Each structure stands twice: as structure tokens, then as C-alpha cells.
Amino acid sequence: MEDGKFLCNFTILDRKFTYRVLPEEESIIRSAVKNITDKLAELRQRHSFVDNQQALTVVLIQFAVLLEMARAEDAAGRMVKEIQSLDRQLDEYLESNAI
């Protein structure tokens, strides 16, 4: 295809999906689908869901929570790095302007 993407086929809950992906994204997509499928199987063993939509909603919420937690950790990590950078700059300034 012109944009370098190709069709990637996968199945979740007996439904087939086709997704256009870049070659370097394929393993990420397949890993995500496997994680979703594994989580659905785990939930279906522990709980009785009336339908697939309920199970998918629970999985969606679980992954959304993980994403938000990762974002929060990333933001905290960026702040720590910025503070460390400012601290280094302050140390350098104090050293170069010491009387």
C-alpha cells in the first residue's frame, strides 16, 4: 500500500477484525490482542457475564486504569527529571559565581 501499511487480521471473542498497520506496529497490535483475549478468558472463568459486551467493558476499564496509572508515573518521572536538571543548573551557577 502507498502509506506502507498492510492489513492485519485478528479475532476477539469469535469476531474477526482487520486493521491497517505499519509493519513495525504489527507485534504491538498482536500483543495487545493477546492481552485482551487472555484477560477476557480470565474474567470469564472468574465471573459469569450476561454477554460479551459486559466482559469487554470490564477489560476496557481495567486497561484504561493501567493507562492512567502509567501516565501519572510518566508525569511524575518527567517532573523529577526537570527538578534534577534545575538542581544541576543551580549547582553550576553557584560554582561558577562563587566568590
mmCIF file of the C-alpha atoms, coordinates in Angstrom:
data_MODEL
# 
_entry.id   MODEL 
# 
loop_
_atom_site.group_PDB 
_atom_site.id 
_atom_site.type_symbol 
_atom_site.label_atom_id 
_atom_site.label_alt_id 
_atom_site.label_comp_id 
_atom_site.label_asym_id 
_atom_site.label_entity_id 
_atom_site.label_seq_id 
_atom_site.pdbx_PDB_ins_code 
_atom_site.Cartn_x 
_atom_site.Cartn_y 
_atom_site.Cartn_z 
_atom_site.occupancy 
_atom_site.B_iso_or_equiv 
_atom_site.pdbx_formal_charge 
_atom_site.auth_seq_id 
_atom_site.auth_comp_id 
_atom_site.auth_asym_id 
_atom_site.auth_atom_id 
_atom_site.pdbx_PDB_model_num 
ATOM 1  C CA . MET A 1 1  ? 0.000   0.000   0.000  1.00 0.00 ? 1  MET A CA 1 
ATOM 2  C CA . GLU A 1 2  ? 1.089   3.562   -0.581 1.00 0.00 ? 2  GLU A CA 1 
ATOM 3  C CA . ASP A 1 3  ? 1.374   4.502   3.085  1.00 0.00 ? 3  ASP A CA 1 
ATOM 4  C CA . GLY A 1 4  ? 3.375   1.358   3.937  1.00 0.00 ? 4  GLY A CA 1 
ATOM 5  C CA . LYS A 1 5  ? 0.515   -0.130  5.913  1.00 0.00 ? 5  LYS A CA 1 
ATOM 6  C CA . PHE A 1 6  ? -0.826  -3.626  5.432  1.00 0.00 ? 6  PHE A CA 1 
ATOM 7  C CA . LEU A 1 7  ? -3.893  -5.487  6.629  1.00 0.00 ? 7  LEU A CA 1 
ATOM 8  C CA . CYS A 1 8  ? -3.515  -7.280  9.962  1.00 0.00 ? 8  CYS A CA 1 
ATOM 9  C CA . ASN A 1 9  ? -6.240  -9.790  10.843 1.00 0.00 ? 9  ASN A CA 1 
ATOM 10 C CA . PHE A 1 10 ? -7.107  -10.845 14.367 1.00 0.00 ? 10 PHE A CA 1 
ATOM 11 C CA . THR A 1 11 ? -10.009 -12.303 16.334 1.00 0.00 ? 11 THR A CA 1 
ATOM 12 C CA . ILE A 1 12 ? -11.527 -11.258 19.649 1.00 0.00 ? 12 ILE A CA 1 
ATOM 13 C CA . LEU A 1 13 ? -14.499 -13.174 21.089 1.00 0.00 ? 13 LEU A CA 1 
ATOM 14 C CA . ASP A 1 14 ? -15.046 -15.043 17.821 1.00 0.00 ? 14 ASP A CA 1 
ATOM 15 C CA . ARG A 1 15 ? -15.307 -11.795 15.847 1.00 0.00 ? 15 ARG A CA 1 
ATOM 16 C CA . LYS A 1 16 ? -12.805 -11.181 13.094 1.00 0.00 ? 16 LYS A CA 1 
ATOM 17 C CA . PHE A 1 17 ? -11.213 -7.758  12.691 1.00 0.00 ? 17 PHE A CA 1 
ATOM 18 C CA . THR A 1 18 ? -8.944  -6.293  10.062 1.00 0.00 ? 18 THR A CA 1 
ATOM 19 C CA . TYR A 1 19 ? -6.707  -3.388  10.974 1.00 0.00 ? 19 TYR A CA 1 
ATOM 20 C CA . ARG A 1 20 ? -4.325  -1.402  8.780  1.00 0.00 ? 20 ARG A CA 1 
ATOM 21 C CA . VAL A 1 21 ? -0.920  -1.209  10.475 1.00 0.00 ? 21 VAL A CA 1 
ATOM 22 C CA . LEU A 1 22 ? 2.647   -0.300  9.747  1.00 0.00 ? 22 LEU A CA 1 
ATOM 23 C CA . PRO A 1 23 ? 4.982   -3.318  9.780  1.00 0.00 ? 23 PRO A CA 1 
ATOM 24 C CA . GLU A 1 24 ? 6.711   -2.089  12.955 1.00 0.00 ? 24 GLU A CA 1 
ATOM 25 C CA . GLU A 1 25 ? 3.312   -1.874  14.721 1.00 0.00 ? 25 GLU A CA 1 
ATOM 26 C CA . GLU A 1 26 ? 2.227   -5.441  13.993 1.00 0.00 ? 26 GLU A CA 1 
ATOM 27 C CA . SER A 1 27 ? 3.860   -7.072  17.020 1.00 0.00 ? 27 SER A CA 1 
ATOM 28 C CA . ILE A 1 28 ? 2.401   -4.395  19.291 1.00 0.00 ? 28 ILE A CA 1 
ATOM 29 C CA . ILE A 1 29 ? -1.101  -4.951  17.884 1.00 0.00 ? 29 ILE A CA 1 
ATOM 30 C CA . ARG A 1 30 ? -0.803  -8.724  18.203 1.00 0.00 ? 30 ARG A CA 1 
ATOM 31 C CA . SER A 1 31 ? 0.479   -8.408  21.772 1.00 0.00 ? 31 SER A CA 1 
ATOM 32 C CA . ALA A 1 32 ? -2.423  -6.094  22.662 1.00 0.00 ? 32 ALA A CA 1 
ATOM 33 C CA . VAL A 1 33 ? -4.938  -8.515  21.141 1.00 0.00 ? 33 VAL A CA 1 
ATOM 34 C CA . LYS A 1 34 ? -3.363  -11.390 23.092 1.00 0.00 ? 34 LYS A CA 1 
ATOM 35 C CA . ASN A 1 35 ? -3.562  -9.381  26.316 1.00 0.00 ? 35 ASN A CA 1 
ATOM 36 C CA . ILE A 1 36 ? -7.233  -8.596  25.665 1.00 0.00 ? 36 ILE A CA 1 
ATOM 37 C CA . THR A 1 37 ? -8.020  -12.213 24.823 1.00 0.00 ? 37 THR A CA 1 
ATOM 38 C CA . ASP A 1 38 ? -6.167  -13.518 27.900 1.00 0.00 ? 38 ASP A CA 1 
ATOM 39 C CA . LYS A 1 39 ? -7.883  -11.015 30.190 1.00 0.00 ? 39 LYS A CA 1 
ATOM 40 C CA . LEU A 1 40 ? -11.296 -11.911 28.734 1.00 0.00 ? 40 LEU A CA 1 
ATOM 41 C CA . ALA A 1 41 ? -10.647 -15.620 29.305 1.00 0.00 ? 41 ALA A CA 1 
ATOM 42 C CA . GLU A 1 42 ? -9.533  -14.936 32.869 1.00 0.00 ? 42 GLU A CA 1 
ATOM 43 C CA . LEU A 1 43 ? -12.616 -12.832 33.613 1.00 0.00 ? 43 LEU A CA 1 
ATOM 44 C CA . ARG A 1 44 ? -14.994 -15.344 32.060 1.00 0.00 ? 44 ARG A CA 1 
ATOM 45 C CA . GLN A 1 45 ? -13.556 -18.071 34.328 1.00 0.00 ? 45 GLN A CA 1 
ATOM 46 C CA . ARG A 1 46 ? -13.980 -15.989 37.484 1.00 0.00 ? 46 ARG A CA 1 
ATOM 47 C CA . HIS A 1 47 ? -17.286 -14.236 36.718 1.00 0.00 ? 47 HIS A CA 1 
ATOM 48 C CA . SER A 1 48 ? -20.450 -15.004 34.835 1.00 0.00 ? 48 SER A CA 1 
ATOM 49 C CA . PHE A 1 49 ? -21.155 -12.262 32.335 1.00 0.00 ? 49 PHE A CA 1 
ATOM 50 C CA . VAL A 1 50 ? -24.518 -11.992 30.665 1.00 0.00 ? 50 VAL A CA 1 
ATOM 51 C CA . ASP A 1 51 ? -22.934 -11.059 27.361 1.00 0.00 ? 51 ASP A CA 1 
ATOM 52 C CA . ASN A 1 52 ? -19.632 -10.283 25.670 1.00 0.00 ? 52 ASN A CA 1 
ATOM 53 C CA . GLN A 1 53 ? -20.227 -6.546  25.919 1.00 0.00 ? 53 GLN A CA 1 
ATOM 54 C CA . GLN A 1 54 ? -20.098 -6.733  29.716 1.00 0.00 ? 54 GLN A CA 1 
ATOM 55 C CA . ALA A 1 55 ? -16.826 -8.657  29.641 1.00 0.00 ? 55 ALA A CA 1 
ATOM 56 C CA . LEU A 1 56 ? -15.293 -6.273  27.104 1.00 0.00 ? 56 LEU A CA 1 
ATOM 57 C CA . THR A 1 57 ? -16.376 -3.283  29.186 1.00 0.00 ? 57 THR A CA 1 
ATOM 58 C CA . VAL A 1 58 ? -14.659 -4.657  32.277 1.00 0.00 ? 58 VAL A CA 1 
ATOM 59 C CA . VAL A 1 59 ? -11.466 -5.336  30.289 1.00 0.00 ? 59 VAL A CA 1 
ATOM 60 C CA . LEU A 1 60 ? -11.631 -1.851  28.776 1.00 0.00 ? 60 LEU A CA 1 
ATOM 61 C CA . ILE A 1 61 ? -11.916 -0.286  32.227 1.00 0.00 ? 61 ILE A CA 1 
ATOM 62 C CA . GLN A 1 62 ? -9.001  -2.359  33.557 1.00 0.00 ? 62 GLN A CA 1 
ATOM 63 C CA . PHE A 1 63 ? -6.741  -1.340  30.675 1.00 0.00 ? 63 PHE A CA 1 
ATOM 64 C CA . ALA A 1 64 ? -7.844  2.296   30.933 1.00 0.00 ? 64 ALA A CA 1 
ATOM 65 C CA . VAL A 1 65 ? -6.896  2.295   34.624 1.00 0.00 ? 65 VAL A CA 1 
ATOM 66 C CA . LEU A 1 66 ? -3.474  0.860   33.778 1.00 0.00 ? 66 LEU A CA 1 
ATOM 67 C CA . LEU A 1 67 ? -3.006  3.525   31.101 1.00 0.00 ? 67 LEU A CA 1 
ATOM 68 C CA . GLU A 1 68 ? -3.907  6.317   33.523 1.00 0.00 ? 68 GLU A CA 1 
ATOM 69 C CA . MET A 1 69 ? -1.518  4.907   36.130 1.00 0.00 ? 69 MET A CA 1 
ATOM 70 C CA . ALA A 1 70 ? 1.284   4.783   33.545 1.00 0.00 ? 70 ALA A CA 1 
ATOM 71 C CA . ARG A 1 71 ? 0.560   8.366   32.506 1.00 0.00 ? 71 ARG A CA 1 
ATOM 72 C CA . ALA A 1 72 ? 0.686   9.518   36.121 1.00 0.00 ? 72 ALA A CA 1 
ATOM 73 C CA . GLU A 1 73 ? 4.005   7.719   36.687 1.00 0.00 ? 73 GLU A CA 1 
ATOM 74 C CA . ASP A 1 74 ? 5.383   9.223   33.482 1.00 0.00 ? 74 ASP A CA 1 
ATOM 75 C CA . ALA A 1 75 ? 4.345   12.725  34.527 1.00 0.00 ? 75 ALA A CA 1 
ATOM 76 C CA . ALA A 1 76 ? 5.953   12.250  37.937 1.00 0.00 ? 76 ALA A CA 1 
ATOM 77 C CA . GLY A 1 77 ? 9.121   10.931  36.295 1.00 0.00 ? 77 GLY A CA 1 
ATOM 78 C CA . ARG A 1 78 ? 9.294   13.944  33.979 1.00 0.00 ? 78 ARG A CA 1 
ATOM 79 C CA . MET A 1 79 ? 8.904   16.305  36.934 1.00 0.00 ? 79 MET A CA 1 
ATOM 80 C CA . VAL A 1 80 ? 11.719  14.567  38.817 1.00 0.00 ? 80 VAL A CA 1 
ATOM 81 C CA . LYS A 1 81 ? 13.995  14.850  35.768 1.00 0.00 ? 81 LYS A CA 1 
ATOM 82 C CA . GLU A 1 82 ? 13.165  18.550  35.375 1.00 0.00 ? 82 GLU A CA 1 
ATOM 83 C CA . ILE A 1 83 ? 13.863  19.203  39.051 1.00 0.00 ? 83 ILE A CA 1 
ATOM 84 C CA . GLN A 1 84 ? 17.173  17.317  38.809 1.00 0.00 ? 84 GLN A CA 1 
ATOM 85 C CA . SER A 1 85 ? 18.101  19.382  35.740 1.00 0.00 ? 85 SER A CA 1 
ATOM 86 C CA . LEU A 1 86 ? 17.265  22.632  37.525 1.00 0.00 ? 86 LEU A CA 1 
ATOM 87 C CA . ASP A 1 87 ? 19.265  21.466  40.544 1.00 0.00 ? 87 ASP A CA 1 
ATOM 88 C CA . ARG A 1 88 ? 22.304  20.775  38.337 1.00 0.00 ? 88 ARG A CA 1 
ATOM 89 C CA . GLN A 1 89 ? 21.946  24.168  36.663 1.00 0.00 ? 89 GLN A CA 1 
ATOM 90 C CA . LEU A 1 90 ? 21.740  25.860  40.062 1.00 0.00 ? 90 LEU A CA 1 
ATOM 91 C CA . ASP A 1 91 ? 24.842  23.976  41.275 1.00 0.00 ? 91 ASP A CA 1 
ATOM 92 C CA . GLU A 1 92 ? 26.733  25.001  38.129 1.00 0.00 ? 92 GLU A CA 1 
ATOM 93 C CA . TYR A 1 93 ? 25.668  28.608  38.554 1.00 0.00 ? 93 TYR A CA 1 
ATOM 94 C CA . LEU A 1 94 ? 26.687  28.682  42.200 1.00 0.00 ? 94 LEU A CA 1 
ATOM 95 C CA . GLU A 1 95 ? 30.047  27.084  41.423 1.00 0.00 ? 95 GLU A CA 1 
ATOM 96 C CA . SER A 1 96 ? 30.833  29.498  38.609 1.00 0.00 ? 96 SER A CA 1 
ATOM 97 C CA . ASN A 1 97 ? 29.749  32.562  40.602 1.00 0.00 ? 97 ASN A CA 1 
ATOM 98 C CA . ALA A 1 98 ? 31.346  31.642  43.919 1.00 0.00 ? 98 ALA A CA 1 
ATOM 99 C CA . ILE A 1 99 ? 33.295  34.490  45.485 1.00 0.00 ? 99 ILE A CA 1 
# 
